[in-house]
Amino acid sequence: MPVYSDKVMDHFMNPRNVGEIEDPDGVGEVGNPVCGDMMTFYIRVKDGYLEDVKFKTFGCGAAIAVSSMVSELAKGKTLEEAMKIDAHTVAEELGGLPKNKFHCSNLGDEALHKAIQDYLGKKKQKEGKND
Amino acid sequence: MRKVYLDNSATTSVLAEVREVMMPYLGESFGNPSSLHDWGDSPREALEAAREQVAQLIGAKAEEIIFTASGTESNNFAVKGMALAQQSKGKHLVISDIEHFSVMHSARTLEKLGFELTLVPVDKYGLVDPEDVRRAIRKDTVLVSVMHANGEVGAVQPIAEIARITKEHNIPFHTDAVATAGTIPVDVKQLGVDALSLAASQFYGPKGAGALWLRRGVRIMPLLDGGVQEGGRRAGTENVPAIAGMGKAAELARLHLDERMRKLTVLRNRLLVELPAAIGHVAVTGHTEQRLPGHASFCVEFIEGESMLMMLNSKGVAVSSGSSCTSRALKASHVLLAMGLSHELAQGSILFTLGIDNTAEDINYVIEVMPSIVDRLRQMSPLYAKFTRAGKGGS
């Protein structure tokens, strides 16, 4: 039996939304080379929706598939909805992840949430200045 | 799609001649070699023939060969068995920083039982300095164990020089020769060691057969107690088919060693030279000369090993990696870290171990498919993005 599900392999071999967004509205980074996985998420926000989501990932097959799935799940969602995407949903949507990969490679939701928080923080700052 | 197996350090294939000698012991010659009736005769003869063949491969005497079930068992047996047999003399062990886990974790277990452990470092090529072994030796040292060659970086250690030092101090010296026996010349007299581990699955024999060579007079405590198989040092009914296969594989390895080495070295050198030229930002790990013939190992910058492995697999190529993600323990290779590589670089570890079936076309194919795989992963990598941005900023 292969280690990864067909869905994981599909997202790994054909990842969706790889890349960066120029002048993104928010950026979120998680992971480090010691654990082996690093993810950076970029978001573009329009009227409270995630108009665009892109990512760059250094890591194993699972990490790349997770990033791809998170980007796909998040795109077009409201910020509130996107904040509800969690690691369990991602793993489920991918048809499961190997047990030992669940914690180390399933960081995509965190990276996305960080990008949204980054956006919200910047927005607050801007509004503060405008007051 | 082309299928290219380049993971011979995990296991080699099993030669047809080897499989053939195994078959009778899975069929009509099923008897127990310890039986006194006729059914025991043929299996017993097979066992003793294999013992002779394995002994010849390493320049040893047949009665000094103890069959085990794996290289891991041989290493456990040597480290624990030799240390425990001598604990009245002292409780200090010396091993290298890059031992296989079957040696490393055996030593750690002994630590829990009250032994003390000194780890000898390696240089950036993964080589042990014999003088470091000398410095590590104490009055209460009862065992030194340094592997003959490391399977991850291919570095062949100066075992004979280390043996001169252990002899001066009269300390038993074990070497894990799982990566070398049947692959390069291994002669227990020339190496000067007291115990040596080997495994059939590394030289075109079956899995489930290993051996520990133990110099006559060296003390060892059995790990498996029971009957008097293997001279009472390793109880349990012998795995006759696998051992018979190991014997045949040892004989073939001895007869074809030079020819195999020549062939593998040529192919491996192509990888060592052509792959870095084709993809850039790649470091060869290990030593370029003091290295196993079919062994080419690299660290590819900015990307991770498992993703390379999986993409190569989708192109029909089997390799391995020492990255965290590849190991079930999710830790980067202790070997690469001991050589002073950063975690970031160690994550890009990729290992091609060639076998006697590989051809020049296989190497062409790998060199053809690797650049696009590396490029795809680099395009996804935040580390590569940072690197290229820094490059632009600097120019």
Chai-1 contact restraints between the chains, C-beta under 6 A:
chainA,res_idxA,chainB,res_idxB,connection_type,confidence,min_distance_angstrom,max_distance_angstrom,comment,restraint_id
A,V18,B,M380,contact,1.0,0.0,6.0,A-B,restraint_1
A,P33,B,H343,contact,1.0,0.0,6.0,A-B,restraint_2
A,P33,B,E344,contact,1.0,0.0,6.0,A-B,restraint_3
A,P33,B,Q347,contact,1.0,0.0,6.0,A-B,restraint_4
A,V34,B,H343,contact,1.0,0.0,6.0,A-B,restraint_5
A,G36,B,S323,contact,1.0,0.0,6.0,A-B,restraint_6
A,G36,B,S324,contact,1.0,0.0,6.0,A-B,restraint_7
A,G36,B,C325,contact,1.0,0.0,6.0,A-B,restraint_8
A,G36,B,Q347,contact,1.0,0.0,6.0,A-B,restraint_9
A,M38,B,P382,contact,1.0,0.0,6.0,A-B,restraint_10
A,T40,B,P382,contact,1.0,0.0,6.0,A-B,restraint_11
A,K56,B,M380,contact,1.0,0.0,6.0,A-B,restraint_12
A,K56,B,P382,contact,1.0,0.0,6.0,A-B,restraint_13
A,K56,B,A385,contact,1.0,0.0,6.0,A-B,restraint_14
A,T57,B,M380,contact,1.0,0.0,6.0,A-B,restraint_15
A,F58,B,E304,contact,1.0,0.0,6.0,A-B,restraint_16
A,F58,B,S381,contact,1.0,0.0,6.0,A-B,restraint_17
A,F58,B,P382,contact,1.0,0.0,6.0,A-B,restraint_18
A,F58,B,L383,contact,1.0,0.0,6.0,A-B,restraint_19
A,G59,B,E304,contact,1.0,0.0,6.0,A-B,restraint_20
A,C60,B,E304,contact,1.0,0.0,6.0,A-B,restraint_21
A,C60,B,E306,contact,1.0,0.0,6.0,A-B,restraint_22
A,C60,B,S307,contact,1.0,0.0,6.0,A-B,restraint_23
A,C60,B,C325,contact,1.0,0.0,6.0,A-B,restraint_24
A,G61,B,E306,contact,1.0,0.0,6.0,A-B,restraint_25
A,G61,B,S307,contact,1.0,0.0,6.0,A-B,restraint_26
A,G61,B,M310,contact,1.0,0.0,6.0,A-B,restraint_27
A,N100,B,R328,contact,1.0,0.0,6.0,A-B,restraint_28
A,N100,B,L330,contact,1.0,0.0,6.0,A-B,restraint_29
A,C104,B,L330,contact,1.0,0.0,6.0,A-B,restraint_30
